[in-house]
Amino acid sequence: MKYNLKAIYRVNIEYLRNFILLTQYKSFSKLARELPLSQSTLSHQISQLEKDFGGVVLIDRSTKKFELTKAGTLLLNHARQIIDLYDRCKFEISKFQDQMIEDIVISASTTPGSHILPRYIAEFRSKNSNVNFKIIINNSQKSIENLKNGMADFAGIGSFMNYSEKEFEYIMIGEDKLKFICSPNHELIKDTNLVEFEDLLKFPFIWREKGSGMRGTFEQQFPDYKKLQIELEINDNDSIISTVSDSNYVSIMSEIMIDKAESAGLIKSLIINDYPLIAKRPLYFVRLKNKDLSNLKEKFWDEIESKAKKIGENI
């Protein structure tokens, strides 16, 4: 059997990796939003793969629905094996190259990603100059998807959403309470920040999008949320704080994020009469169970596990 060596040489591992992801997202535009490249670049990569494999068509572009051709299905099966073999090879080689520069990719929801993990990352990086950290901020749902799709090595989440915990290894890295917030100048606040829940219902409510661990916890633990005047949902906590700060909206927010925003005079946290605890949740650092990791990534996992254990013992 003769092989077109030039074509084989041209095939790019990342093109194959993105092809696999494309079959999962079933949309060029959706995948492009998750990757650091444009939709046109992604489309070019797929066209290049089609060219490198003899001009075959991998994706049926004649229908609105995303469908692979027979050639596309065949390539998908082989691409998975190629990527798996490549990653295993890279993993084995890494054992002999302790000083090789290595990326650690973490997909995390806002609270663990912006307020908890950075201190672990900074300390680890100061002792291991051969590591580059890439932090992707998403909600918990998306962070788990990125982990399962191979777009991240670890995830920082506030909820496992609809996934089974048995699929993962996880470390509890903190605990978070949720509180209601409003503007510092809101009419709810008089001489105290203690308010009646019935008074809260008079004002419009803004919260996170579906897939947010914060929203999921709130819905599960505070069934009276259904009485609120829910008018807006925003997928960014800073935008929610900004909206609340300049309006009569009320919202729900992580206590960890509230502390900084309240100190800056942007919002005011509320104590709800008859509801001393609105909701609370553990925060987790997560990896896929039974997935091989390089020595450096295992070292990072072990360090977080060790430090989180000490913090837990002191609580």
N, C-alpha and C positions, 0 to 999 in steps of 0.2 A: 504494500500500500504506500502510495506517494503522498506526502504532505506538502502543503504550501507553507514553507517555513517562514516566508516573509509575512504571510497573513497571521500565522500563529504568534510570531514575535510582536505583531502590532496590537494584539488583543490586550486591552488594559484591564487589570484586575479590578480597579475601581468602577470601570464601565460595567463589568459583570455584576459587581456588588449592587450598583444602582439599578441594573436591570431586574435583579431579584426583588429589590425594594419596590420597584415600579409595579411588579405583579401583585404585590401586597396592597399598595395604595390604590392601584387601578386608575390612576389619574396623574398626568404629567404635572399639572398645576399644584395639586396637593403635595406631591413629593418634593417639588422644587421649593415650596415654602419651608420644608423641613431641612433642606440641604443648603449648604453655602454656595449655591450656583443658581443660575437663571433657568427658566423653563426652556428657552432656546438652546442653552448649553446641554441640558439633559436630553432634549430631542436630538441634538447633534450626536451625542454619545450613542444613542440607540441606532441612529442611522449609520454610524461608523461600525458598530457591531454587525449590522446587516451587510455592509460592504465587505468587512473582513471575513465573513463566512460565505462569501461567494455571491452576494447580492440577493440573498433570500429575504423574505418579508417575515419579521418576527411578530409584529402586532397588526391585526386587521384594522386598518384605518377607514374602512368603508362603512362601519357601523358606529353609532353613538356609544354603544356599550363597549367597554374595554374587553377585548378578547385576543388571546394568543392564537397564532396560527399553529399548525402541526410542528413547523420548524421552531417556533418560539417555545412551545412546550418541551421539545427535545432539548433545546439549549438551556431552559430553566433547570431541568433535571441534572444536566451535566454541570451547569454553572454552580449549583449548590455544592456538588462534590468538589469542584475546583477550588471554590472559596474555602470550604472546610479543610481541604488538603493544604492550601496556602497558609491559612491561619494556624494550623497545627505545626507546619514547618517553621513559621515565624516564631511560634511559641517555643519550639525545641531549640532553635538557634539562639533565642534570647537568653537561654541558660548559660551560654558561653560568652555573652557580651554584656556583662553587668553595667558597663558604662555607655551602652547604646542609648541614644535619646529616644524616649518612649512617650507616647501620648496616653493619658488616662482621661477618658471621656465620661462625664457624669451628667445625666439628665435628671433635673430635680425641680420640684415645685418650689414656690417662692420662699416659704419659711425656712426649710432646711437648706435650700440652695443659696440663699442670700444672707441668712442670719446664723446658721449653725456650722455648715461644712467649711466655709472659708477659713476658719481658724485652724481646722485640721489640715487643710490644704497648704496653708502658709507655713505651718510648722514642718510638715513633711517635705515640702519643696526646699526649705532652708537646709535640710540634711541630705537631700537627694537632688543634686543639680541636673541629673540626666532625665528628669521627668518634666513634661509639659502637660498642664491640666487644661481641659476644655470643659466649661460648664455651660450646659444648655438649660435655660429656665423654661419650664413648661408646667402644666398642671400635673397632678398625680397620674391621671389616666394616660396622658401622652408620655409621661416619663416611663411608665411601665411598658407601654408599647415600644418605645425606643429601645428599652432593654431587651425585650423579646425579639425585636427585629434586627438586633445586632448593631444598632446605631449608638449604643452606649455600653460601657463596661459595668457601670454601677448606676443606681438611681437613688434619689432622696425623695421620700414620699410622706404624705400625711394620711394616706389611706391606700389599702390594696384594691379599692374599688370592687369590681366584680370578679377579680382574679383570686384563685386559691393561694393561700399563704404557703401551701405545700410545694409550690413551684419554685420557691425562693429560699435563699438564706438571708437572714436579716438581723440587723443590730438596732436596738432602740437607742437613738442618739438625743432624745429629748422628749418633753411633754409640753403640750400647748393647750391653753384655755382660750375659748372664744368669748368675746364680749361685744355688746352693742356699742356703736359710736355715733357721734353727731358733731356738728360744728360747735366750736367754743362759744359761739354767739347764738346758739339755737334757743328757741323759746322754751324748749323742754327743761333747760337748765335755769334754775332760779338761785336759791341759796345753797343747793346741794346737787350732786349728780345722781341722787337716788330718785328714781322715777317709777311711776306705775306702768305696768305693761299696757293697760288700756289706753294710756296717753300716747304711748309709742305707736299705737295703731292708727293714729290720726295723721301720720306723716308718711310720705312715699318711702319705699324701701329699695335699696340697691344691693345686689350681691354678685357673686362670681358665677361663671358659666358652668354648664354641666361638664363633668369630668374633673372639676376642682375637688380636692380632698377636703378643703375647708367647707365647701357647700355640702358635700356628701355627709360629713360629720354633723353639720348643723341640721340637716333634714332628718337624720336618723335619731338624734338625741333631743331635738327640740320640736316635737310635733306641732306645737302652737305656731310654728312659722307660717302655717297656712292662713292664719288670721291677718298677717301683715299685708300692707298695700304694696305688693311687689310690682315695680314699674320698670326697672332697668337691670340688665346683667352686663357686667364688664369683665373681661378676662385678664385684668391687670390690677393688682392691689394698689399701686401708686395712683392709678387713675381713679380708683374708688375713693381713696383718701382725699384726693384733690377735689372730686365732685362733692363729697360730703362737707369738706371744709368751706365751700363757697355756696352752700344751698341749705334747704330745709330737709334734705334727704337724711335718713338714718341707714345704718348698715351693720354688718357683723364683721369682726376682724380678729386676727390672731393677736393674742396678748403680747407676743414678742414684737410684733410690728407696731402695736399700739404705743408701747413705751417710748419709742423713738419719735413717732409722729406727734404724740401728746407733749413730749418735752419741747418739741419745736413749735408748739402752739397751733398746730394744724387741725387737731381734732380733740374731742373730749370723750373719754370712756364713760359708760353709764352703768350704774348698778340698778338692776331691775327688782323692785319689791316682789317678794314671794318667789323669785328665781335667783337664788344666790349663786347657782352654777348653771350657765347656759349650755355649755358643751365642752368637752375636753377630748384630746386625742394624743396618742403617742406619735412620734416622728421616727421614721425608719431610714436606715441606709441599707440598700438591697442589692443583691446579685442573683443571677440565675443559679439554681441548684445544679450541681454536677457539671458546671462549665469550667474547663481548664483556663487558668489565668497565668500570665507571666509571673516570674519571681517578684518583680517590682510591684505589680498590682496586688499580689498576695500579701506583700509586705505592707502596702497601704491599708488593705482590709484589716490585717492583724493589728496595726497601730490604732485604727479607729475603734476596733473592738476592745482593745486594752484600755484606751482612754475613756470610752463610753462606760465601761464596766466600773472604773474608778469613780466617775461622776455619779453613777447610779448608787454606789455604795455610800456616797456622802449625802445623798438626798434623804 
